Amino acid sequence: MVLIILVLLRAIIGPTVIDRLISINAITSKVSAIILLMAFIRGDYGYFDIAFVFMLCGFVGGLWILKVLVPGDWQLRVPGMKGFEGEVLSTETGPESGGGASND
């Protein structure tokens, strides 16, 4: 519990957004560990589902925070893998690139 409070202080004081994001992920991990320890001590393994959902929510929340705070393109591009090549963005508008007017 003391570590969670220290990490929460780091999240509040943290000078950058990344410090706050790492702090939130650390708090999520520590709370999940506490939930799992409670499940083990009590012998009630229904808490595993709760801990798993809590970790998933923390992961999705972290991705959402990154998407909101980090500008740019979030498309997955894997060269050589069909369907994941992505679009090639060209700034040229000449007739060679297909963006200009045709002279037929």
TIVEX-752159 format. One line per field, with one value per residue: residue number from 1; residue in three letters; x, y, z of N, C-alpha, C in turn. Coordinates in nm, 2 decimals, padded with zeros to 4 digits. Layout:
% TIVEX-752159
num	[NUM  ...];
residu	[ALA  ...];
n.x	[X  ...];
n.y	[Y  ...];
n.z	[Z  ...];
ca.x	[X  ...];
ca.y	[Y  ...];
ca.z	[Z  ...];
c.x	[X  ...];
c.y	[Y  ...];
c.z	[Z  ...];
This chain:
% TIVEX-752159
num	[1  2  3  4  5  6  7  8  9  10  11  12  13  14  15  16  17  18  19  20  21  22  23  24  25  26  27  28  29  30  31  32  33  34  35  36  37  38  39  40  41  42  43  44  45  46  47  48  49  50  51  52  53  54  55  56  57  58  59  60  61  62  63  64  65  66  67  68  69  70  71  72  73  74  75  76  77  78  79  80  81  82  83  84  85  86  87  88  89  90  91  92  93  94  95  96  97  98  99  100  101  102  103  104];
residu	[MET  VAL  LEU  ILE  ILE  LEU  VAL  LEU  LEU  ARG  ALA  ILE  ILE  GLY  PRO  THR  VAL  ILE  ASP  ARG  LEU  ILE  SER  ILE  ASN  ALA  ILE  THR  SER  LYS  VAL  SER  ALA  ILE  ILE  LEU  LEU  MET  ALA  PHE  ILE  ARG  GLY  ASP  TYR  GLY  TYR  PHE  ASP  ILE  ALA  PHE  VAL  PHE  MET  LEU  CYS  GLY  PHE  VAL  GLY  GLY  LEU  TRP  ILE  LEU  LYS  VAL  LEU  VAL  PRO  GLY  ASP  TRP  GLN  LEU  ARG  VAL  PRO  GLY  MET  LYS  GLY  PHE  GLU  GLY  GLU  VAL  LEU  SER  THR  GLU  THR  GLY  PRO  GLU  SER  GLY  GLY  GLY  ALA  SER  ASN  ASP];
n.x	[00.08  00.20  00.38  00.20  00.09  00.32  00.38  00.15  00.19  00.40  00.27  00.11  00.29  00.47  00.66  00.61  00.39  00.44  00.56  00.34  00.18  00.33  00.32  00.05  00.03  00.19  00.05  -00.18  -00.07  00.02  -00.22  -00.35  -00.18  -00.23  -00.50  -00.48  -00.33  -00.51  -00.70  -00.56  -00.51  -00.77  -00.87  -01.06  -01.11  -01.24  -01.17  -00.96  -01.06  -01.15  -00.91  -00.79  -00.96  -00.93  -00.65  -00.66  -00.83  -00.66  -00.45  -00.58  -00.67  -00.42  -00.33  -00.52  -00.47  -00.21  -00.28  -00.43  -00.26  -00.02  00.05  -00.02  00.01  -00.16  -00.15  -00.10  00.19  00.34  00.60  00.59  00.39  00.08  -00.19  -00.11  00.06  00.02  -00.05  00.13  00.23  00.24  00.39  00.42  00.27  00.28  00.25  00.38  00.34  00.08  -00.10  -00.15  -00.29  -00.43  -00.30  -00.44];
n.y	[-00.12  00.12  00.16  00.20  00.45  00.60  00.58  00.70  00.96  01.02  01.02  01.24  01.45  01.41  01.54  01.51  01.37  01.11  01.02  01.02  00.83  00.59  00.57  00.53  00.28  00.13  00.15  00.01  -00.25  -00.31  -00.31  -00.52  -00.73  -00.73  -00.80  -01.06  -01.18  -01.17  -01.35  -01.59  -01.62  -01.64  -01.85  -01.82  -01.83  -01.68  -01.42  -01.40  -01.35  -01.09  -00.95  -01.00  -00.86  -00.61  -00.56  -00.56  -00.34  -00.14  -00.16  -00.10  00.15  00.28  00.26  00.42  00.67  00.72  00.73  00.96  01.16  01.14  01.26  01.18  00.91  00.61  00.37  00.02  -00.09  -00.34  -00.43  -00.63  -00.80  -00.91  -00.70  -00.54  -00.35  -00.08  00.26  00.44  00.75  01.03  01.34  01.45  01.61  01.59  01.49  01.25  01.11  01.06  01.25  01.48  01.68  01.53  01.52  01.43];
n.z	[00.00  00.07  -00.14  -00.35  -00.28  -00.29  -00.57  -00.67  -00.58  -00.74  -00.99  -00.96  -00.92  -01.14  -01.40  -01.68  -01.93  -01.99  -01.75  -01.58  -01.71  -01.69  -01.41  -01.37  -01.49  -01.32  -01.08  -01.15  -01.19  -00.93  -00.78  -00.91  -00.84  -00.56  -00.56  -00.67  -00.47  -00.26  -00.37  -00.37  -00.09  00.02  -00.12  -00.31  -00.63  -00.81  -00.81  -00.98  -01.24  -01.20  -01.15  -01.40  -01.58  -01.47  -01.53  -01.81  -01.86  -01.76  -01.95  -02.19  -02.13  -02.11  -02.37  -02.49  -02.37  -02.48  -02.75  -02.76  -02.67  -02.82  -03.12  -03.47  -03.71  -03.68  -03.81  -03.87  -04.02  -04.20  -04.39  -04.68  -04.59  -04.67  -04.69  -04.48  -04.57  -04.59  -04.69  -04.94  -04.89  -05.09  -05.17  -05.41  -05.69  -05.96  -06.32  -06.34  -06.10  -06.11  -06.01  -06.15  -06.41  -06.70  -07.04  -07.27];
ca.x	[00.00  00.29  00.43  00.09  00.08  00.44  00.36  00.04  00.25  00.48  00.17  00.06  00.41  00.54  00.66  00.57  00.27  00.49  00.58  00.21  00.13  00.40  00.27  -00.08  00.05  00.25  -00.06  -00.26  00.00  00.02  -00.35  -00.38  -00.11  -00.30  -00.63  -00.44  -00.29  -00.64  -00.77  -00.48  -00.52  -00.90  -00.91  -01.17  -01.04  -01.32  -01.09  -00.86  -01.12  -01.15  -00.77  -00.76  -01.03  -00.86  -00.53  -00.70  -00.87  -00.54  -00.38  -00.66  -00.66  -00.29  -00.33  -00.60  -00.39  -00.11  -00.34  -00.48  -00.15  00.08  -00.01  00.04  -00.06  -00.16  -00.18  00.00  00.25  00.44  00.64  00.59  00.28  -00.03  -00.29  -00.05  00.17  -00.01  -00.05  00.25  00.18  00.33  00.36  00.43  00.15  00.31  00.19  00.45  00.29  -00.06  -00.18  -00.16  -00.39  -00.39  -00.29  -00.48];
ca.y	[00.00  00.24  00.18  00.26  00.59  00.67  00.59  00.80  01.09  01.04  01.05  01.38  01.54  01.39  01.66  01.48  01.28  00.97  00.98  00.99  00.70  00.48  00.56  00.46  00.14  00.07  00.13  -00.10  -00.38  -00.34  -00.34  -00.65  -00.82  -00.74  -00.88  -01.20  -01.24  -01.20  -01.47  -01.70  -01.64  -01.68  -01.97  -01.79  -01.80  -01.59  -01.29  -01.40  -01.28  -00.95  -00.90  -01.00  -00.75  -00.48  -00.54  -00.53  -00.20  -00.06  -00.17  -00.03  00.29  00.33  00.28  00.54  00.79  00.74  00.78  01.10  01.25  01.13  01.29  01.11  00.81  00.49  00.25  -00.08  -00.12  -00.44  -00.45  -00.77  -00.88  -00.87  -00.64  -00.45  -00.27  00.06  00.34  00.52  00.89  01.10  01.48  01.50  01.61  01.60  01.39  01.12  01.04  01.04  01.35  01.60  01.68  01.45  01.60  01.35];
ca.z	[00.00  00.07  -00.27  -00.43  -00.24  -00.35  -00.71  -00.69  -00.57  -00.87  -01.09  -00.94  -00.94  -01.26  -01.49  -01.81  -01.94  -01.98  -01.61  -01.53  -01.77  -01.62  -01.28  -01.37  -01.52  -01.20  -00.98  -01.20  -01.17  -00.79  -00.74  -00.96  -00.75  -00.44  -00.59  -00.69  -00.34  -00.19  -00.42  -00.32  00.05  00.05  -00.19  -00.40  -00.75  -00.89  -00.81  -01.10  -01.35  -01.17  -01.17  -01.54  -01.64  -01.42  -01.61  -01.95  -01.86  -01.75  -02.07  -02.29  -02.09  -02.14  -02.52  -02.52  -02.33  -02.58  -02.88  -02.74  -02.64  -02.92  -03.25  -03.57  -03.78  -03.60  -03.89  -03.86  -04.15  -04.20  -04.53  -04.72  -04.54  -04.75  -04.62  -04.38  -04.63  -04.57  -04.81  -04.96  -04.90  -05.18  -05.17  -05.54  -05.77  -06.10  -06.40  -06.32  -05.99  -06.13  -05.94  -06.23  -06.52  -06.82  -07.16  -07.38];
c.x	[00.09  00.34  00.32  00.08  00.20  00.43  00.25  00.10  00.34  00.39  00.13  00.17  00.47  00.54  00.61  00.45  00.32  00.51  00.44  00.15  00.20  00.35  00.14  -00.07  00.11  00.14  -00.15  -00.20  00.00  -00.11  -00.39  -00.31  -00.18  -00.43  -00.59  -00.40  -00.41  -00.70  -00.69  -00.51  -00.66  -00.94  -01.02  -01.11  -01.13  -01.26  -01.00  -00.93  -01.13  -01.02  -00.74  -00.83  -00.97  -00.73  -00.56  -00.75  -00.76  -00.46  -00.45  -00.66  -00.53  -00.27  -00.41  -00.53  -00.28  -00.16  -00.38  -00.36  -00.03  00.02  00.05  -00.05  -00.05  -00.19  -00.06  00.06  00.36  00.48  00.65  00.48  00.15  -00.14  -00.24  00.06  00.15  -00.01  00.08  00.19  00.29  00.29  00.38  00.30  00.17  00.25  00.25  00.39  00.14  -00.15  -00.20  -00.27  -00.34  -00.39  -00.34  -00.56];
c.y	[00.13  00.26  00.24  00.41  00.66  00.69  00.69  00.94  01.12  01.07  01.19  01.48  01.53  01.50  01.63  01.38  01.14  00.92  00.94  00.86  00.58  00.46  00.49  00.31  00.06  00.05  00.01  -00.24  -00.41  -00.38  -00.48  -00.76  -00.84  -00.82  -01.03  -01.26  -01.26  -01.33  -01.59  -01.73  -01.69  -01.81  -01.95  -01.74  -01.72  -01.45  -01.29  -01.33  -01.13  -00.89  -00.89  -00.88  -00.62  -00.45  -00.50  -00.39  -00.11  -00.05  -00.08  00.12  00.36  00.35  00.41  00.67  00.82  00.79  00.92  01.20  01.25  01.15  01.20  01.00  00.68  00.37  00.15  -00.11  -00.22  -00.47  -00.60  -00.85  -00.83  -00.82  -00.54  -00.37  -00.12  00.14  00.42  00.66  00.97  01.25  01.54  01.50  01.63  01.48  01.25  01.04  01.02  01.14  01.47  01.58  01.60  01.54  01.52  01.43];
c.z	[00.00  -00.06  -00.37  -00.40  -00.30  -00.50  -00.75  -00.68  -00.69  -00.98  -01.08  -00.97  -01.07  -01.36  -01.64  -01.81  -01.93  -01.84  -01.55  -01.58  -01.71  -01.48  -01.27  -01.40  -01.40  -01.10  -01.02  -01.17  -01.02  -00.74  -00.79  -00.88  -00.62  -00.45  -00.60  -00.56  -00.25  -00.24  -00.37  -00.17  00.09  -00.02  -00.29  -00.53  -00.85  -00.90  -00.93  -01.22  -01.32  -01.19  -01.32  -01.61  -01.59  -01.50  -01.75  -01.96  -01.84  -01.88  -02.18  -02.26  -02.12  -02.29  -02.56  -02.49  -02.43  -02.71  -02.87  -02.74  -02.74  -03.05  -03.36  -03.63  -03.70  -03.68  -03.88  -04.00  -04.13  -04.35  -04.56  -04.67  -04.60  -04.66  -04.51  -04.44  -04.60  -04.70  -04.82  -04.98  -04.98  -05.17  -05.31  -05.61  -05.92  -06.18  -06.38  -06.21  -06.00  -06.07  -06.03  -06.33  -06.64  -06.95  -07.28  -07.48];
